[in-house]
């Protein structure tokens, strides 16, 4: 039997300025009569939840509002929300927000159809998911995670102090990603920076990982180009609609680059470190780690890193492959400086934690896909470099 590679996109992507106005229509097309809206208090205060619910009310569509999502959603949040989903007889999900809200919505769907607890569905081989989640619409309000099209959800287990992945199959994919860049206009500059760099990290890691394929490679490169061209503008001009639109597309493309596969060392590090400090935002943490990881990795895939340099706007004519590959690393460090990404120290980590952080990263499944062999000792080196950069 030949071991076939595959790539699947189960999500229909619909995008446009003001796309939220179509929310009720999209819900009805999926057969929803009582969806659960999964979101957070920040979006309630910002008025974005009202934008969504007003559309549903105007169409006479009933809904249940769950607005208790927090960053790095824990097992208890998902399991409790799944109980509400069943008790309220909901028949669909609307994940409205950043990655935490969309990942929570996916995970509620997993528990709603499979039973038990979301802790029972940590990714493994064979995959524990055997049923599709209920129909789901993902409405991103940041431009970074790409969770609206990924086949993964990231959940925090406070008991083990780790984040773990659920999914890796089209069974967890939203039916529709409804992308309205206008919903991102109010993002603070630091959130724009962190989420945008997360989109870049998805693209870079998936493009260079051991599981890379032509289709995700193509969308990853386009995501890199959009980030290079528009993230600084979105950071400096928060209401620049063109920049917001292109960054929304960058996030979607970066998420699509994942497919059913993994990322690499940067995400192995940020996900495990985020389990140790669950109050640390994923975007800035991943952003700060991306440069040191690329500095370590570029010799594993020099041709691809040379191509990344071009995508980041670097002039590579007349350079050797190795020289061009190094420019990719330089391009990311320049972005980190321009966007004022906080250091590991500023995010609350201490050098004394390096042995623990390296041990956790080495045990993360995403280590397997890294383009250069890395073990616990390698992670110690990368973490040390990341801390040194913050001094």
Secondary structure, 3 states (H helix, E strand, C coil): CCCCCCCCCCCEEEECCCHHHHHHHHHHHCCCCEEEEECCHHHHHHCHHHHHHHHHHHCCCEEEEECCCCCCCEHHHHHHHHHHHHHCCCCCEEEEECHHHHHHHHHHHHHHHHCCCHHHHCCCCCCCCCCCCCCEEEEECCCCCCCCCCCEEEEEECCCCEEEEEECCHHHCCCEEEECHHHHCCCCHHHHHHHHHHHHHHHHHHHHCCCCCHHHHHHHHHHHHHHHHHHHHHHHCCCCHHHHHHHHHHHHHHHHCCCCCCCCHHHHHHHHHHHHCCCCCHHHHHHHHHHHHHHHHHHHCHHHHHHHHHHCCCCCCCCCHHHHHHHHHHHHHHHHHHCCCCCCCCCCCCHHHHHHHHHHHHHCHHHHHCCCCCCHHHHHHHHHHHHHHCC
